[in-house]
Amino acid sequence: MDNNKNKIINYLKDNYKLMIPISLMIVVFIAAIMYYKVTIFDNYTKENEEKVYQWLYDQKYEYTGTVSTNRRNEIVKFIPKDLDIHLDSTPIYYQKKDKIIFPSNMSVVMPTLNCAEYLANKYSYVVVKEENNILVSEKYNNRLGHYFLYDGYDLYFFLDEVKLTINDTKIVLSPLSYLIAKSGKYISYYDKKTDTFKTINKTYNNITAETNYYKVNVITDTVDYFGTDVILTGRISELNPIKMKGN
């Protein structure tokens, strides 16, 4: 063992002049790989112009947006073209396909998984493929279960058909619809199937959205979990990113 160690030491001493350039070549090679990954791969973006629409204050706006995506097909930037519009959490719908961009951070609420919540970062989007809802977020591209998305304030986006109960009034919203519930002020809801938006300027203390898998009170921001009210978090930026789901 000692003889082998001595042979290695002697070899390095005798060939140290050769080892220096070899070491430098290895360092340069590793640096080149890192440069490629950071500069060429990670910073690559592709821009496409897409026809989209949003409903804002009972008014539908159809416009063109410049969508920038990276090599993982994640959206890294969205810029409205020829339209001065403030992007909040209001979903951006594609005109020609079932694809929706979320221009702000959203909580992905999972009532069927102990009401777990994960962060879908700004510009995450949902696209329907073969009747499955696929969420594409930072380093995440996977099918969603019977979940819903929540902006931490007033907006709820539903993947499934939901039944709204507003006092004694029953309203059915189709999949990929959303509502905004301003407590003590008004409720607005958008139905994807009929492409209609309605606002009710009235105070309500109890409005629920229910499916076969969950029931959420959009006034108190709570999910009925086997008889217990689970409060949804309003500080969604502090949630674990959805890429950590299952880790």
ZAGURO-803246 format. One line per 4 residues: number of its first residue (from 1); for each residue x, y, z of N, C-alpha, C. Coordinates in steps of 0.02 Angstrom, whole numbers, always signed. Each point is the difference from the previous one (the first is absolute). Layout:
BEGIN
NUM> X/Y/Z/X/Y/Z/X/Y/Z; ...
END
This chain:
BEGIN
1> +42/-60/+0/-42/+60/+0/+44/+62/+0; +51/+0/+44/+45/+57/+4/+40/+7/-64; +18/-58/-31/+38/+3/-63/-40/+33/-55; -64/-17/-3/-44/+30/-51/-7/+75/+12
5> -6/+19/+62/-6/+71/+17/+62/+38/-20; +58/-30/+14/+63/+32/-18/+8/+6/-75; -23/-51/-37/+5/+2/-73/-42/+57/-28; -59/+10/+29/-43/+55/-23/+32/+67/+13
9> +27/+8/+60/+33/+63/+19/+59/+14/-46; +39/-51/-11/+59/+9/-43/-21/+16/-72; -53/-31/-24/-23/+13/-68/-23/+73/-7; -36/+24/+51/-23/+70/-1/+58/+49/+2
13> +52/-17/+40/+59/+43/+3/+36/+3/-66; +5/-58/-33/+38/-4/-63/-39/+32/-58; -66/+3/+7/-40/+23/-57/-42/+62/+17; +22/+38/+50/-42/+56/+22/-8/+53/-55
17> +52/+6/-43/-6/+49/-54/-54/-20/-50; -9/-64/-8/-53/-24/-45/-68/+5/+33; -3/-9/+67/-64/+1/+35/-32/+69/+1; +42/+52/+0/-27/+68/+4/-44/+17/-60
21> +25/-9/-63/-44/+15/-57/-62/-46/-3; +9/-63/+21/-58/-45/+0/-53/+26/+48; +22/+21/+59/-47/+27/+50/-35/+62/-27; +40/+43/-34/-30/+61/-27/-52/-16/-54
25> +15/-51/-41/-47/-20/-52/-66/-26/+31; +6/-37/+55/-60/-25/+34/-41/+57/+28; +34/+50/+30/-34/+58/+28/-36/+39/-55; +35/+11/-57/-30/+36/-56/-60/-38/-28
29> +5/-66/-4/-55/-41/-25/-61/+6/+44; +11/-4/+66/-57/+6/+47/-30/+69/-4; +42/+52/-5/-25/+68/-6/-41/+9/-63; +22/-31/-55/-37/+5/-63/-68/-31/+6
33> -4/-57/+34/-65/-34/+9/-47/+44/+42; +27/+29/+54/-41/+43/+42/-23/+62/-38; +45/+28/-41/-18/+59/-40/-57/-17/-48; +5/-58/-32/-52/-21/-47/-67/-8/+36
37> +2/-32/+59/-62/-12/+36/-33/+65/+21; +40/+47/+28/-28/+62/+26/-18/+48/-56; +46/+9/-47/-9/+51/-51/-40/-24/-60; +14/-59/-23/-32/-25/-61/-66/-35/+15
41> +0/-45/+50/-60/-40/+13/-50/+38/+43; +21/+21/+61/-47/+30/+47/-26/+68/-24; +40/+37/-37/-21/+67/-21/-34/+1/-69; -8/-58/-30/-32/-3/-65/-74/+14/+7
45> -26/+42/-44/-72/+12/-2/-23/+4/-73; -62/-18/-9/-32/+4/-65/-64/+40/+7; -11/+46/-46/-59/+43/+3/-51/-19/-53; -63/-4/+22/-56/-12/-46/-55/+51/+15
49> -35/+20/-52/-58/+43/+9/-63/-44/+1; -40/+9/+53/-59/-42/+10/-63/+44/+7; -54/-24/-28/-65/+34/+8/-31/-23/+66; -12/+47/+44/-26/-16/+67/-58/+47/+17
53> -31/-13/+58/-51/+45/+24/-4/-2/+76; -26/+54/+29/-14/+4/+71/-66/+37/+10; -33/-17/+56/-59/+38/+20/+19/+45/+58; -9/+65/-10/+18/+50/+51/-59/+47/+10
57> -25/+2/+61/-56/+45/+16/-58/-9/-50; -21/-61/-8/-56/-18/-44/+12/+15/-74; +61/+13/-18/+17/+14/-69/+51/-50/-25; -14/-29/-59/+46/-48/-30/+51/+36/-44
61> +64/-13/+12/+53/+29/-40/+35/-56/-39; -3/+4/-65/+36/-46/-43/+61/+36/-28; +58/-30/+7/+60/+33/-22/+55/-50/-15; +56/+24/-24/+58/-41/-14/+52/+8/+55
65> +26/-55/+23/+52/+2/+52/+64/-33/-25; +57/+29/+19/+64/-30/-16/+19/-47/+56; +5/-64/-15/+14/-52/+50/+71/-24/-9; +41/+7/+51/+70/-23/-1/+5/-65/+39
69> +27/-51/-31/+9/-65/+32/+73/-22/-1; +19/-42/+49/+68/-27/+1/+0/-70/-31; +56/-35/+6/+7/-65/-32/-45/-53/+32; -23/+11/+62/-46/-46/+33/-73/+17/-16
73> -9/+48/-46/-66/+22/-20/-37/+35/+56; +37/+26/+48/-29/+40/+54/-5/+72/-24; -53/+35/+19/-7/+70/-18/+39/+42/+51; +46/+41/-25/+41/+42/+44/-20/+74/-5
77> -39/+17/-51/-21/+70/-7/-62/+2/-44; -44/+47/+17/-60/+13/-41/-9/+75/-5; -4/+25/-62/-8/+71/-10/-60/+13/-47; -51/+35/+24/-56/+18/-44/+25/+45/-57
81> -24/-12/-59/+22/+39/-58/-55/+49/-21; +19/+63/-9/-47/+53/-22/-59/+8/+47; +11/-14/+64/-54/+8/+49/+31/+16/+68; -22/+54/+30/+24/+19/+66/-46/-33/+51
85> +24/-55/+29/-42/-38/+46/+42/-20/+61; -30/+7/+58/+33/-20/+62/-12/-74/+13; +54/-37/+6/-5/-72/+13/-2/-14/+75; -57/-25/+23/-5/-21/+70/-6/-76/+0
89> -44/-27/+40/-8/-73/+1/-55/-25/-48; -30/+46/-38/-53/-20/-47/+28/-47/-53; -28/-59/-8/+27/-48/-49/-1/+26/-71; +50/-20/-39/+6/+18/-70/-17/-63/-41
93> -53/+4/-40/-23/-57/-39/+24/+6/-72; +24/-55/-28/+14/-3/-72/-66/-2/-37; -3/+33/-58/-62/+3/-38/-15/-65/-38; +51/-36/-20/-10/-57/-44/+12/-68/+33
97> +18/-1/+64/+14/-64/+32/-15/+5/+75; -6/-58/+33/-11/-2/+72/+67/+6/+36; +22/+61/+5/+64/+16/+32/-8/+66/+37; +20/+0/+63/-11/+59/+43/+64/+17/+36
101> +21/+64/-6/+59/+25/+35/-22/+35/+64; +39/-10/+53/-13/+35/+63/+55/+52/+10; -17/+64/-8/+52/+52/+1/+26/+19/+69; -21/-35/+52/+27/+12/+67/+10/-68/+34
105> +35/+1/+56/+8/-61/+39/-69/-27/+21; -6/-67/-2/-63/-31/+20/+14/-58/+47; -47/-13/+44/+3/-59/+43/-38/-56/-35; +31/-58/-6/-34/-59/-25/-27/-37/+61
109> -65/+1/+10/-31/-30/+59/-22/-71/-17; +19/-47/+42/-12/-71/-13/-44/-30/+54; -66/+9/-3/-44/-25/+51/+3/-76/+9; +15/-36/-54/+3/-73/+4/+66/-25/+28
113> +47/+46/+13/+65/-18/+30/+9/+40/+65; -46/-10/+46/+3/+32/+66/+0/+76/-5; -31/+27/-52/-3/+73/-10/+69/+32/-6; +48/-36/-26/+67/+27/-10/-3/+58/-50
117> +47/+47/+9/+6/+57/-46/+72/+6/-24; +7/+14/-64/+66/+11/-30/-2/+63/-43; +58/+29/-8/+6/+62/-39/+10/-15/-74; -43/+28/-42/+12/+2/-72/+22/+72/-16
121> +61/+6/-24/+29/+67/-7/-33/+40/-56; +13/+64/-1/-25/+46/-50/+11/-26/-71; -50/+4/-42/+0/-23/-70/-5/-76/-6; -17/-35/+54/-18/-70/-7/-63/-4/-44
125> -10/-57/-31/-60/-6/-41/-28/-71/+2; -65/-4/-14/-35/-63/-5/-19/-11/-73; +12/-59/-25/-19/-18/-68/-35/-68/+2; -53/-7/-39/-37/-63/-2/+29/-43/-56
129> +22/-60/+19/+27/-48/-48/-33/-68/+12; -33/-25/-51/-33/-65/+5/-45/-4/+62; -38/+53/+11/-48/+5/+55/+33/+4/+69; +66/+10/+1/+35/+10/+63/+21/+73/+7
133> -4/+26/+61/+24/+67/+14/+74/-4/+20; +42/+30/-41/+72/-1/+12/+22/+68/+25; +35/+2/+55/+28/+62/+26/+74/+3/-18; +20/+55/-32/+71/+13/-14/+21/+59/+42
137> +46/-13/+46/+27/+51/+44/+76/-9/+0; +34/+37/+42/+73/-4/+1/+23/-71/+18; +32/-34/-47/+26/-67/+8/-55/-49/+20; -59/+12/-25/-57/-44/+13/-44/-4/-61
141> -16/-60/-20/-44/-11/-58/-36/-66/+12; -61/+6/+28/-34/-62/+20/-75/+10/+2; -35/-56/+3/-73/+1/+2/-25/+22/+69; -54/+37/+1/-31/+22/+62/-59/-46/+16
145> -11/-11/+64/-58/-38/+22/-60/+45/+8; -44/-17/+45/-60/+40/+11/+17/+56/+49; +38/+48/-25/+25/+55/+40/-33/+65/-24; +18/+55/+33/-18/+66/-26/+57/+48/+16
149> +1/+58/-33/+52/+49/+10/-29/+62/+34; +41/+31/+42/-23/+55/+43/+55/+53/+2; -19/+64/-8/+52/+53/-2/+19/+27/+68; -30/-27/+54/+16/+23/+67/-44/+58/+23
153> -43/+24/-43/-42/+57/+17/-74/-17/-15; -20/+7/-63/-71/-5/-16/-15/-45/-60; +50/-20/-38/-13/-35/-63/+11/-75/+7; -50/-37/-25/+2/-73/-1/-7/-24/-72
157> +45/-44/-21/-3/-29/-67/-14/-75/+8; -52/-24/-35/-22/-69/+9/+16/-43/-61; +31/-57/+12/+15/-47/-54/-60/-43/-18; -43/-13/+49/-59/-41/-9/-63/+43/-4
161> -54/-30/-21/-64/+33/+6/-17/+10/+74; -24/+59/+18/-17/+13/+69/-71/+27/+5; -31/-14/+57/-67/+26/+14/+6/+55/+52; -17/+60/-20/+1/+56/+47/-67/+4/+36
165> +4/+12/+64/-61/+12/+39/+6/+70/+30; -42/+45/-23/-1/+69/+23/-67/+12/+33; -1/-3/+67/-63/-2/+37/-42/-57/-27; -57/+14/-31/-42/-55/-26/+9/-10/-75
169> +45/+37/-30/+11/-4/-72/+53/-51/-17; -13/-43/-49/+48/-50/-23/+25/+20/-69; +66/-1/-9/+31/+17/-64/+52/-53/-15; +1/-25/-61/+50/-50/-21/+52/+34/-44
173> +63/-8/+18/+55/+26/-40/+35/-59/-34; +14/+7/-63/+33/-52/-38/+74/-4/+18; +35/-54/-18/+72/-5/+13/+38/+58/-30; +54/+19/+33/+44/+55/-21/-32/+68/+8
177> -47/+5/+47/-32/+64/+16/+30/+28/+65; -19/+62/+17/+26/+29/+61/-50/+49/+30; +12/+17/+63/-41/+51/+32/+43/+45/+43; -26/+60/+12/+32/+49/+44/-51/+18/+53
181> +17/-11/+63/-47/+14/+54/+29/+54/+45; -23/+62/-8/+20/+55/+42/-47/+2/+61; +26/-23/+56/-42/-7/+60/-32/+67/+18; -67/-1/+6/-36/+60/+20/-11/+50/-56
185> +21/-18/-62/-6/+48/-56/-37/-31/-58; +29/-52/-32/-32/-29/-59/+31/-67/-15; -32/-36/-45/+29/-62/-27/-6/+3/-76; +56/-19/-33/+1/-5/-73/+19/-71/-18
189> -28/-25/-55/+20/-66/-22/+0/-4/-76; +47/-39/-25/+7/-11/-72/-11/-73/-15; -44/-14/-49/-13/-68/-21/+33/-12/-67; +47/-48/-2/+39/-12/-60/-42/-26/-58
193> -45/-46/+14/-39/-31/-54/-43/+50/-38; -32/+44/+37/-45/+49/-32/+35/+66/-15; +62/+6/+24/+39/+62/-8/-40/+61/+24; -26/-6/+61/-39/+54/+29/+28/+19/+68
197> -6/+64/+15/+26/+27/+63/-56/+39/+34; -9/-11/+65/-54/+35/+35/+25/+24/+68; -24/+58/+19/+16/+29/+66/-65/+13/+38; -1/-21/+63/-57/+12/+44/+23/+46/+55
201> -26/+61/+0/+19/+50/+51/-46/-7/+61; +18/-48/+41/-40/-13/+60/+45/-33/+51; -15/+13/+64/+40/-29/+54/-26/-71/+16; +48/-47/+4/-18/-69/+18/+47/-23/+55
205> -27/-37/+46/+41/-27/+55/+22/-72/-12; -33/-32/-48/+15/-71/-11/-10/-17/-74; +56/-14/-34/-2/-23/-69/+46/-60/-5; -28/-56/-23/+40/-60/-5/+6/-23/-73
209> +57/-30/-15/+12/-33/-64/+14/-73/+15; -40/-45/-31/+3/-70/+19/+6/-45/-60; +41/-52/+7/+5/-54/-50/-9/-66/+38; +10/-55/-35/-3/-65/+33/+61/-12/+45
213> +49/+45/-4/+63/-11/+35/+15/+51/+54; -34/+57/-1/+14/+50/+51/-57/+51/+4; +1/+39/+54/-46/+55/+9/+38/+57/+32; +1/+57/-34/+38/+57/+25/-47/+60/+9
217> +9/+34/+56/-38/+61/+13/+44/+58/-24; -22/+34/-53/+43/+52/-31/-5/+67/+36; -43/+5/+50/-3/+61/+41/+48/-6/+59; -1/-58/+33/+45/-10/+57/+67/-30/-20
221> +7/-19/-64/+62/-30/-27/+18/-63/+40; -48/-44/+6/+11/-63/+37/-24/-59/-41; +33/-56/+9/-21/-63/-32/-29/-46/+53; -58/-28/-15/-32/-48/+46/+36/-68/-9
225> +41/-17/+49/+38/-62/-4/-27/-48/+53; -47/-43/-21/-32/-49/+45/-28/+34/+62; -35/+57/-11/-33/+34/+54/+42/+52/+35; +63/+6/-17/+44/+50/+30/+17/+53/-52
229> -6/+64/+19/+17/+54/-45/+75/+12/+0; +30/-11/-58/+72/+13/-8/+9/+67/-34; +35/+46/+34/+9/+68/-26/+55/+0/-53; -15/+29/-58/+49/+4/-54/+50/+56/+17
233> +62/-10/-19/+51/+49/+15/-6/+60/-47; +10/+59/+28/+0/+61/-40/+70/+21/-19; +50/-32/+31/+71/+19/-14/+29/-55/-45; -25/-1/-62/+17/-56/-43/+72/+1/-23
237> +33/+59/+2/+71/+2/-20/+44/-40/+47; -26/-16/+59/+39/-39/+49/-11/-75/-7; -44/-21/-45/-12/-72/-10/+59/-33/-35; +6/-65/+10/+50/-38/-38/-21/-1/-73
241> +48/+8/-46/-17/-4/-71/-26/-69/-18; -44/-3/-49/-32/-63/-17/+50/-51/-27; +58/+21/-22/+51/-47/-22/+23/-46/+57; -14/+21/+63/+19/-39/+58/-54/-50/+20
245> -57/+0/-35/-53/-46/+16/+24/-72/-6; -10/-38/+53/+21/-70/+1/+71/-11/+25; +37/+55/+12/+68/-7/+27/-1/-8/+76
END
